[in-house]
Amino acid sequence: MECDVVQGFVLDADYQGTFGYITALTMGSNSLLADLTGKNPMSASTLPAVGVLSEVEWNGEQMDPISFKAQISSVNKQTLAALLQQGPSSLTVKISFVVFDYDRTTFQFYKALSPLGSSGAGLNGSAVRGERTASCSR
């Protein structure tokens, strides 16, 4: 699923496409900063974000891997680079995200993809030498 990065940074009220955010990301004991600001088109409220999504890939099955591509700040890029240099053999990962899309029938945005559960819910998984697995937290 391709996401419009420009729309993620600057919400255009007339836009009718897909965009989204990584709202939280923790790797091991390191949490990336939610130092970007997005908009929730459903409520017009601001949305703190770790990254603005450019692509999300998922085949739809519960145990299928999910792949994210996002624009992040230089501070978070440095944090990730430092983690990769440490070369851990295994790392616990928790990610929260939301993808919005526009329904041309009802003429409003909806959450097209996000973890289910309470407001703090995300996906828990692990990264092992570059391979990632994830499962839904409840």
C-alpha positions in Angstrom: 0.0 0.0 0.0 1.6 3.2 -1.2 1.2 6.2 1.1 1.5 9.9 0.2 4.3 11.4 2.3 3.5 15.0 1.4 -0.1 14.5 2.6 1.3 13.1 5.8 3.3 16.3 6.5 0.7 18.8 5.2 -2.9 17.8 5.3 -4.9 19.1 2.3 -8.6 19.1 3.1 -9.3 18.4 -0.6 -7.0 15.4 -0.8 -8.7 12.0 -1.1 -5.9 9.4 -0.8 -3.9 7.2 1.5 -1.4 8.4 4.1 -0.2 7.3 7.5 2.1 7.5 10.5 4.3 5.4 12.8 3.1 6.8 16.1 5.4 4.9 18.4 8.5 2.6 17.9 10.5 0.9 20.6 13.5 -1.3 19.9 14.8 -3.1 23.0 14.9 -0.3 25.6 15.2 2.5 23.1 12.1 4.4 22.1 12.3 6.7 19.1 11.0 10.2 19.6 7.6 11.2 18.3 9.2 14.4 17.0 7.0 14.9 13.9 3.5 16.3 13.8 0.8 14.8 11.6 -3.0 15.3 11.4 -5.8 12.9 12.1 -8.2 13.7 9.2 -11.1 12.1 11.1 -10.9 14.6 14.0 -8.6 17.3 12.6 -6.5 16.9 15.8 -2.7 16.8 15.7 -1.0 13.4 15.9 2.5 13.0 17.3 4.5 10.8 15.0 7.9 9.0 14.8 7.6 8.7 11.0 5.4 9.6 8.0 4.7 6.4 6.0 5.6 6.1 2.4 4.7 2.4 2.1 3.1 -0.5 4.1 3.2 -4.1 2.9 1.1 -6.9 4.5 -0.5 -9.9 3.0 -3.4 -9.8 5.5 -2.8 -13.0 7.5 -2.3 -12.8 11.2 1.3 -14.2 11.2 2.4 -12.5 7.9 5.2 -10.0 8.2 4.5 -6.3 7.9 7.0 -4.0 6.2 7.1 -0.3 6.8 8.9 2.5 4.9 8.8 5.9 6.4 10.4 9.3 6.6 11.9 9.9 10.0 13.8 12.8 11.6 17.6 13.0 11.6 17.6 12.4 15.4 15.7 9.1 15.0 17.9 8.2 12.1 21.0 8.5 14.3 19.3 6.5 17.0 18.6 3.7 14.6 22.1 3.8 13.1 23.6 3.4 16.6 21.3 0.4 17.3 22.4 -1.2 14.0 26.1 -0.7 14.8 25.6 -2.5 18.1 24.7 -5.6 16.1 22.3 -7.3 18.6 21.5 -10.9 17.8 17.9 -10.4 19.0 15.9 -7.3 19.7 12.3 -6.8 20.9 10.3 -4.4 18.8 7.0 -2.7 19.5 5.4 -0.4 16.9 2.2 1.5 16.7 0.9 3.0 13.5 -2.2 4.2 11.6 -3.0 4.4 7.9 -5.9 6.6 6.7 -7.7 6.2 3.5 -10.7 8.1 1.9 -14.1 6.5 1.3 -15.5 7.9 -1.9 -18.9 6.6 -1.0 -19.3 8.3 2.4 -16.9 11.1 1.5 -14.8 10.8 4.7 -11.6 9.4 5.9 -11.3 6.1 7.9 -8.6 4.1 9.5 -7.6 1.6 6.8 -4.9 -0.1 8.9 -4.0 0.0 12.6 -3.5 -2.4 15.4 -6.7 -3.4 17.3 -7.1 -3.0 21.0 -6.9 -0.2 23.5 -5.3 3.2 22.8 -1.8 2.0 23.7 -2.0 -1.1 21.6 0.7 -1.8 19.0 2.4 -4.8 17.4 5.0 -6.7 19.4 7.6 -8.7 17.6 11.3 -9.3 17.4 14.1 -8.4 14.9 16.7 -11.1 14.5 19.7 -10.3 12.3 17.5 -8.1 10.0 14.5 -10.5 9.9 11.3 -9.3 11.5 8.4 -11.2 12.9 5.3 -9.6 14.6 2.1 -10.5 16.3 -0.7 -8.4 17.5 -0.8 -7.3 21.2 -4.2 -7.4 22.8 
